[in-house]
Amino acid sequence: MNVLSEGAPPMPPGQSKVELCAALRRDAREGMSNRALERKSRVGWRTVQKALSSAWPQPREPYAPRRSKLDPFKQVIDRMLMADLDAPRKQRHTVVRICRRLINEHAMDDVS
């Protein structure tokens, strides 16, 4: 028999984090242990600790912006596109053509 299938059914799938935190705090006030709260709600101990420490869940921290591999070539690409403004429509650079020129003329080999 599965340990998770014993006890109360899991929280509804459409439940928000705020509702989950409120349910965890309510059950904790009624005397449930942290381990019982984890099993009932099918969450980890960190989630239980966070729910019991604060009335509102903490917002996710955004990822730090990471550098693009195209950063060293942005000025070259901008110059190509600025030159294309005066060119006829059929002679303008496509993405594939810009990529090929960067590979051939500027030794860009680690970007596809």
N, C-alpha and C positions, 0 to 999 in steps of 0.2 A: 504494500500500500504506500502511496506517495505521501510524504510528510506534508507537502503543500495542500493536498486535497483534504486534510483533516481540519476540523474547526470551521470557522465562519467562511462564507464565500468571499472571494476577493472583491475589492472595490470596483464599482462599475467602470467600464472603459472610458466613458465620456466625462468622468469626474475631473475637475480642475485641481491644481495643486493646492489652492486655497481651501477647497472642500476637503481634500485629503488631510491637510494640516489640522483643520478644525476637528475632523473625525479622530485623528490621532490624539489630540489634546483632550477631547471629550472622553475617550476611552481611558486615557492615562488618569484623568481625574476620578474615574470610577474604580481605579485601583488595578488596572491591568499592568503587568510588567512590560518592560521594553521589549523583551524577547517575544512576548505574546502579541504585542503591537506589530512587530515585524512580521510574524507569521500571519496574523489576521489580514494585514494590508498588503502583504507580499512586497515589502520594501526593505531596504537595508537599514543597518543601525545608524548610519549617518543621516539618513532621511528622518528617522525617528528623532534623533538628537536635534536636528535643525528645526523640526516641527515643534518640539517641546520648548526650545529656547526662544522662539520668536513667533509672534502672531501672524506675520506675513512671510511667505517664502522669499528667500534672497533671489534677486534677478540674476540671470546668467551673466558672467563677465564676458565681454566681447573678446574675440581673439585679437592678438596684436597683429597689425598689418605686416604682411611679409613682402619682401622685395620681389619684383618680377625679374625674370631672366632677360626681358626686353629692355630693362632700364638703361643699359649702356647704349642701346641702339635707338632710343626714342627720338633723339635729335635728327638722326639720319632718316628715319621713317617720316618725320614731320617735313623735312626738306623735300623728300620724294612726293609727298602728298601736296605740298604747296606748289611744286612745279607742275603737278597734274591739273591744277585749277585752270591753267592756260591752255592745256592740251585738248585736242578733240576727244570726244567721249570714248571712241574705240581705241585710243592710244593711252588711256589712263592705266595706272597700275592696279592689278588685282592683288588680293592677299597672297595668292600663290606666287605671283611675280615678285612681290616685295620680299617674300621669304627666300626665294631663289637668289635675288640680288644680294640679300644680306649674307647668305651662305657663300656665294661666289666672291663678292667684293670685300666683305668685312670679316670673313672667317668665323661666322656665327655657326657653330656646329652642334651645340647642345640644346637647341630649341627646334621643335618640329612645327 
